[in-house]
Amino acid sequence: MNFLSKTIGIIALIGMIIGLVPLLGIVNYIVIPLAIIGLIIGVFSKNSNGLLLNGIVLLVAVIRLIAGGGIL
């Protein structure tokens, strides 16, 4: 479970980095649900690395959307 959560987190991290580029913030609308799925999977694993990775990605993606005016 932790491996799956980390894998989803790495994919979401790559998407989040792309979403930090100006005019590409719309990618974060895809990253947020992906990070939530990884976060849910990470809750059920024994190790919390995947949970932490997905939580950080989710937080940064939401802050980026709020700063860009995408989420009120």
Order of alpha helices (4+ residues) and beta strands (2+ residues): alpha-alpha-alpha
